[in-house]
């Protein structure tokens, strides 16, 4: 029995592991490497020799930091002066290895250096905050072998956009990772649908205001041979073309470098379009404005007047009167209300203050005013007293005939 339970547990664990592995190995989904605002200096070459491989590598990274700092300082107008290695260690937030060769005593590499934006600006004495565009949803489309793909499976074009560091760009890119519902919402079919309603729903899901569609079409001369990339910068639900260019590499092994260069060129095109005003969001993608709230009028006057006029119809809707009437019991309330409502000219009648065994109050809305209501109630057998907006009504007493003396005579 215990052996069966153990075997069942092992089988369940194996099934769970296989399920997790299947979920993890979906073949798609690349999260952006870095979306922070670090300054980047790429393509720094170093060639350093030392007694050990680790020493040569550390010396190469030190040299790369110094070279990158000089380039960055000149780019930002700081003069290109060097600072101490200790200061550089505080400013550098990362080293990107683009290509490296490590020997026993030598280190040859091409590196990229990332500098913290806030600290770098403080050292150089420059403002590091820059205006950026509205959030733009990026849908990278790759055409290869006559098939277009976005997030249906992992593509080198998606990986190139994930590697791109957007900190130095004036365009605020929103780069989906390609997991979850991304392959269903963002695909080649969607970019061919100009309907604004569905586009508005999609970009709201990603917190964007507009959409960018960078497209590349790869053409291979022969297997392993030269590859030509036709890049297009497209924008908006109408898939408008902003710019295009061609890049070429000698072998298929250079496709990642080809795509990285294409991303940088496309970013430059999008930034130029932003400066020229061509990346203005489509007005139809904005959510419809909410209806303006109508503010209720604020009542004026003393509290007694306001309370007395609560529920009073607007001007022209009839006169409002208060009627005092006797209510010895509950039946008299309903009877009196029914009789007053049936009076010609009366629109409504409702008891507002009930005093069983005493005098209650009724609010009456009538078209003819107090005089017409008085005449109508008197015609129905009520005695009406009062003036203005308050009337007192009572039932008229019954007329009793005079007493007749008793007949004491007998007929005979």
Secondary structure, 3 states (H helix, E strand, C coil): CHHHHHHHHHHHHHHHHHHHHHHHCCCCCCCCCCCCCCEEEEEEEEEEECCCHHHHHHHHHHHHHHHHHHHHHHHCCCCCCCCCHHHHHHHEEEEEEEEEEECCCEEEEEEEEEECHHHHHHHHCCCCCCCCCCCEEECCEEEECCEEECCCCCCHHHHHHHHCCHHHCCCCEEECCCCCCHHHHCCCCHHHCCCHHHHHHHHHHCCCCEEEEEEEEEEECCCCCCEEEEEEEEECCCCEEEEEEEEEECCHHHHHHHHHHHHHHHHHHHHHHHHCCCCCCCHHHCCCCCCCCCCCCCCCCCHHHHHHCCCCCCCCCCEEEEEEEEECCHHHHHHHHHHHHCCCCEEEEEEEECCCCEEEEEEEEECCHHHHHHHHHHHCCEEEEEECCEEEEEECCCCCCCCCCCCCCCCC
